Amino acid sequence: MSVALDVLVAVVLLLGALFSLTAGVGLLRFPDTLARLHTGAKPQVIGLMATLLAIGLRAEAPLNIGILLLVATCQLMTAPVAAHMVGRAAYRSGRVRADLLIIDELSRDLSES
């Protein structure tokens, strides 16, 4: 492997770690459930994708790259759905601060049913 590839892998890996750290700090610092969901889903997924990219750049076997793509696909499919379901559960249990909502479409849907 070349030195340039090693430097690229290190930069991408550090970028992934920085995004993951940002997600962790945001989970601690943000005031409400919905903001925490945002910071727990988006930067965490980007951090994982960058880490998987760094691993993929170093992987030599096609099977390893296939497994990395499978992990990335599963993460991209499940993280938004999980965040959405946790957000709905938090809303229904009254753990969402109504004063921070700009548009509350869910209250209309819940009142109609």
C-alpha positions as CSV (number, residue, x, y, z in Angstrom):
1,M,0.0,0.0,0.0
2,S,1.2,3.5,-0.7
3,V,1.7,6.3,1.7
4,A,-0.9,8.4,0.0
5,L,-3.5,5.7,0.6
6,D,-2.5,5.4,4.2
7,V,-2.9,9.1,4.7
8,L,-6.3,9.1,3.0
9,V,-7.4,6.2,5.2
10,A,-6.2,8.1,8.3
11,V,-8.0,11.3,7.3
12,V,-11.3,9.5,6.5
13,L,-11.1,7.5,9.8
14,L,-10.5,10.6,11.8
15,L,-13.4,12.3,10.0
16,G,-15.6,9.3,10.9
17,A,-14.5,9.5,14.6
18,L,-15.2,13.2,14.7
19,F,-18.7,12.8,13.4
20,S,-19.3,10.0,15.9
21,L,-17.9,12.2,18.7
22,T,-20.2,15.0,17.6
23,A,-23.2,12.6,17.8
24,G,-22.2,11.6,21.3
25,V,-21.7,15.2,22.5
26,G,-25.0,16.2,20.9
27,L,-26.9,13.5,22.7
28,L,-25.6,14.9,26.0
29,R,-26.0,18.6,25.2
30,F,-29.3,19.0,23.3
31,P,-32.3,19.8,25.4
32,D,-35.2,17.7,24.1
33,T,-35.9,14.3,22.6
34,L,-36.4,15.4,19.0
35,A,-33.1,17.3,18.9
36,R,-31.3,14.3,20.4
37,L,-32.9,12.0,17.8
38,H,-31.5,14.2,15.1
39,T,-28.0,14.3,16.5
40,G,-28.1,10.6,17.3
41,A,-29.1,9.5,13.8
42,K,-27.5,11.8,11.3
43,P,-23.9,12.4,12.4
44,Q,-23.7,8.8,13.8
45,V,-24.6,7.3,10.4
46,I,-22.2,9.7,8.6
47,G,-19.4,8.7,11.0
48,L,-20.1,5.0,10.5
49,M,-20.1,5.5,6.7
50,A,-16.7,7.3,6.9
51,T,-15.3,4.5,9.1
52,L,-16.6,1.8,6.7
53,L,-15.1,3.7,3.8
54,A,-11.7,3.8,5.5
55,I,-11.9,0.1,6.2
56,G,-13.0,-0.6,2.6
57,L,-10.0,1.4,1.3
58,R,-7.7,-0.9,3.2
59,A,-9.6,-4.2,2.5
60,E,-8.2,-6.3,-0.2
61,A,-10.7,-9.1,-0.5
62,P,-14.0,-8.5,-2.4
63,L,-15.9,-10.4,0.3
64,N,-14.8,-7.9,2.9
65,I,-16.1,-5.0,0.8
66,G,-19.4,-6.8,0.3
67,I,-19.8,-7.2,4.0
68,L,-19.0,-3.5,4.5
69,L,-21.6,-2.6,2.0
70,L,-24.1,-4.9,3.7
71,V,-23.4,-3.2,7.1
72,A,-23.8,0.3,5.4
73,T,-27.1,-0.7,3.8
74,C,-28.5,-2.0,7.0
75,Q,-27.5,1.1,8.9
76,L,-28.9,3.4,6.3
77,M,-32.2,1.5,6.3
78,T,-32.7,1.1,10.0
79,A,-31.4,4.3,11.6
80,P,-34.0,6.7,10.1
81,V,-36.9,4.2,10.8
82,A,-35.7,3.7,14.4
83,A,-35.4,7.5,15.0
84,H,-38.9,8.0,13.5
85,M,-40.4,5.4,15.8
86,V,-38.7,6.7,18.9
87,G,-39.9,10.2,18.0
88,R,-43.5,9.0,17.6
89,A,-43.3,7.1,20.9
90,A,-41.9,10.1,22.7
91,Y,-44.6,12.4,21.2
92,R,-47.4,10.0,22.2
93,S,-46.0,9.6,25.8
94,G,-45.8,13.4,26.2
95,R,-42.0,13.7,26.3
96,V,-41.8,16.2,23.5
97,R,-41.8,19.9,24.4
98,A,-44.7,21.5,22.5
99,D,-43.1,25.0,22.7
100,L,-40.2,23.9,20.5
101,L,-42.4,22.5,17.7
102,I,-43.0,24.8,14.7
103,I,-45.5,22.6,12.9
104,D,-47.4,19.8,14.8
105,E,-48.9,17.6,12.1
106,L,-49.1,14.6,14.4
107,S,-51.6,16.1,16.7
108,R,-54.0,16.5,13.8
109,D,-53.5,12.9,12.8
110,L,-54.0,11.7,16.4
111,S,-57.1,13.7,17.0
112,E,-58.8,12.4,13.8
113,S,-58.3,8.8,14.8
